[in-house]
Amino acid sequence: VFHLFLHTRKKMRLLVFLIIYQHAINNVNTHHVSNPNIILLMADDLGIGDLGCYGNRTLRTPNIDRLAEEGVTLTQHLAASPLCTPSRAAFLTGRYPIRSGMAAFSRVGVFLFSASSGGLPSEEITFSKLLKQRGYATALIGKWHLGMNCESSNDFCHHPLSHGFDYFYGLTVTNFRDCKPGQGSVFLKGVQKSLVIPVQIAGITLVSLAIVQYIGILKVPFQALAYCLFITAVSLAVLVFFFYHFRHLNCFLMRDHQIIQQPLSYKNLTQRLTMEAMQFIGRNTDAPFLLVLSYLHVHTALYASKKFRGKSKHGLYGDAVEEMDWSVGQILDVLEKYNVSNTTLVYFTSDQGAHVEEISSSGEVHGGYNGIYKGGKSMNWEGGIRVPGLLRWPGVIQAGAYIDEPTSNMDIFPTIVKLAKAQLPSDRIIDGHDLMPLLQGKVTRSKHEFLFHYCNAYLNAVRWHPGNSESVWKVFFFTPNFSPEDSNGCYDSHVCFCHGGFITRHDPPLLFDLSRDPEEKVPLTPETESRFYEILRIIQLAVDNHTRSLHAVPDQLSWDNLLWKPWLQPCCSSLFQSCYCDYDSEGSLSEMHLG
């Protein structure tokens, strides 16, 4: 009996030990897959075909390719919009930009000036706000492009620090050709076209009034003539002043709320952005952090530092891609240095596809490569919205896996919000879905049965991936008119537009099956697809349901919100000094390993 008692006690102790051990393991695993550090790397205008992991054999991108080798490659990852501003709004909020007023009804679909009053509304909930509430240190380094001020030059209502970021180092607008001397102008051709007729009308009107006054047909008060002439002269003077000083007024670098370099200097710019990111990681190794590193590469104006210039096989564009890849490598190395690689989710993407119409004044191609896919930036052909989607989290998500299911950049919002154990907003529709079940192989199908592709504020196309089929149907209600007609873009206007004479409407809509025709070469017909009208009927029902879920909101990209307002103009010195300052020291760059 005594021996039986001892034996029973040993078994009980062993059982208790096993229970405690299993509980400890569960705690470790739970901790491992919750509250991770989050690093979100976003390129600008990068083509899906520019990366080795998506098939490129001439550009060298070993560090970005490493993310694919050690993580998951999404092969049908989609930007919520083919333009910077709406795509980034959707990324931060997990919602179609039409829901937040960040989709334009006018021709211009992005913010162009630092002194515009539009921007991401304060009512919108960003993932940075929710993670900050959960104790995350949060930083945005690089491009913002979602507005800055509302009513004064320092109210910062749309600034990154008003949307959940603790720290900001970067540009509030974007990188324009006009920001870099010698790179031409994005605006000059458009301004010339827009001003020719108004100037002609004003000139003819003033001359006609002067003539009828002189010959006595009509008595026009001299004061009225003088007033008209004065208004015309002042308007032209303001326009000339603004575009002459565009670089100083719109191209500047900020740290938090302070302008530290105006105008922006491109010297070692990628190195400076990278150093800021590395230092942020180094300051926050003991607590969870969210870092959004939003590269200026490879939006024009293109640039590359001396170490990378002239080294690629694809001119300055290739140099810029390879410099960005170097930066990604530096970020991965610093994670290893601080031993936080295994507790950090890293995501790499682009805000939209490559800008195929980007050709320099000397004829050099300054746009990227969208692989087999048609079109590019500003279009909802696959080349404009199918973007890189790479996610790495060692030991948690699959390594070396490929997922060919429709996913969206809006999915990052619910994914990281859930990982941080924050609550998803219940007072609004979130259009993204949590990616973790897909990434961990727990499910094989995307939750996106339908995805809606907008050209500015106009519903352009719809994607349908039925649950019981491998097909991915895509319909177009209208398509852009390419110029020249046999080209792959709108070269005459630099980008494609979304309405009027710039598009062709289709009734019935164009129908493609992307699983069989990813290049969108041959539209299906009732003769080639027996379910043609049934597919269109189901998609139209989805459109009706989606449309009913939309509510009227202020248009952040209206002409009133887009136009330059002098009283909102940020300036670190004075207009008489051309708003010049340079407080951004590059001395610490020498401490940084540039190998």
Salt bridges, closest charged atoms under 4 A:
ASP44 OD2 - ARG88 NH2 3.90
ASP44 OD2 - LYS143 NZ 2.61
ASP45 OD2 - HIS299 NE2 3.97
ASP45 OD2 - LYS377 NZ 3.05
GLU70 OE2 - ARG66 NE 3.23
GLU70 OE1 - ARG392 NH1 2.68
GLU124 OE1 - ARG95 NE 3.05
ASP166 OD1 - LYS132 NZ 3.21
GLU276 OE2 - ARG255 NH2 2.48
GLU322 OE1 - ARG60 NH2 2.80
GLU323 OE1 - HIS297 NE2 2.85
ASP333 OD1 - ARG66 NH1 3.92
GLU336 OE2 - ARG66 NH2 2.43
ASP351 OD2 - ARG88 NH2 2.95
GLU357 OE1 - HIS355 NE2 3.43
GLU358 OE1 - ARG177 NH2 2.71
GLU358 OE2 - HIS355 ND1 3.64
GLU358 OE2 - HIS494 NE2 3.27
GLU364 OE1 - HIS366 NE2 3.72
GLU382 OE1 - ARG386 NE 2.80
GLU382 OE1 - ARG463 NH2 2.59
GLU382 OE2 - LYS474 NZ 2.71
GLU405 OE2 - HIS465 NE2 3.15
ASP411 OD1 - HIS448 NE2 2.68
ASP427 OD1 - ARG428 NE 2.99
ASP431 OD2 - ARG99 NE 2.78
GLU470 OE2 - ARG445 NH1 3.35
ASP513 OD2 - ARG516 NE 2.77
GLU519 OE1 - LYS521 NZ 3.41
GLU520 OE2 - LYS474 NZ 2.85
GLU529 OE1 - ARG516 NH2 3.35
GLU529 OE2 - ARG531 NE 3.08
GLU534 OE2 - ARG537 NH2 2.78
ASP560 OD1 - LYS565 NZ 3.93
ASP584 OD2 - ARG272 NH1 2.73
